[in-house]
Every structure is written in C-alpha cells, then in structure tokens.
Amino acid sequence: MTTDHALPYLSENPSWLLTRARHRAHQIVTDRLDAIGARRYHLRVLSVLVEHGPLPQVAIGQLADLDRADLSVTVDELEAEATVVREPDPGDGRRKIVRITPDGQARVAQIGAAARAAQEELLAPLDPEEREPFIAALRKLQP
C-alpha cells in the first residue's frame, strides 16, 4: 500500500510497468526479425512506404521517427537487398524518392508476417476481448 509521501511499489507504478512491457515488446520483435535477417528499422521504413507509397527520404524519416543517419543506413541496407530503390524526385532534382521494388513486395510480406507473429506473442497473455481496449489505452498515451 502506498501513501502520498511514500514511493509507489514498482508493481503498482504505471511507468515502471510500461517500461518493462516495452522491453519485452522490443525483445520479441527483435527476435522475430533477427530470425529472418531483418531489423526493427527495416520494419519501420517499409511500414511507412506500404502505408504512404513512395516518399522522399526526409518524409520517411519523419513518419518513421528516425534520424537522418539511421534512416540513411537503413535505406542503404534495404536498397542493397533490392527491397527499395531511390529515384530522382521529378519535382525537386536534389531529392530522391524511395519506393518498394517488385522484389521488395515479397520481403514486405515476410517482414509483415514476422511482425504479426511478434504482436501475437506479445499480446498472448491477454484474452481476445482485452486486446482492443489495451491498444486503445496505449494510443491515448501517445504524444
């Protein structure tokens, strides 16, 4: 039991619980992606491209919440495996547009399957009827 002047028990502290859940989620997703030779940043970049279509690299970084250096390395990796290509932006010759290649569609499906499996593993302790309210509550806590 806590009082106003006492520290809360960790097991009652929402920020502690969220941090522990975040670590568990991170490990589950990382393990699933490692098994297929992908990284979390690959998932983020490809998810943005699937949702929004071809985009300038700067826009991908903003939507995926990646800094320039991490984004550049990630796009380089995806381009090296022929998952994405960079093409000149017809509206601005200084920019490149990134798009998923036809070969990349298979990789997107593979990474998507791994990500879905990770979500299932993460949410396995919750009953099916608990999942949507839990996800809705997490959305409310987003900045």
Buried (B, 14 or more C-beta within 10 A) or exposed (E): EEEEEEEEEEEEBEEEEEEEEEEEBEEBBBEBBEEEEBBBBBBBBBBBBBEEEBBBBEBBBEBBEBEEEBBEEBBEBBBEBEBBBBEEBEEEEEBBBBEBBEEBEEBBEBBBEBBEBBBEBBBEEEEEEEBEEEEEEEEEEEE
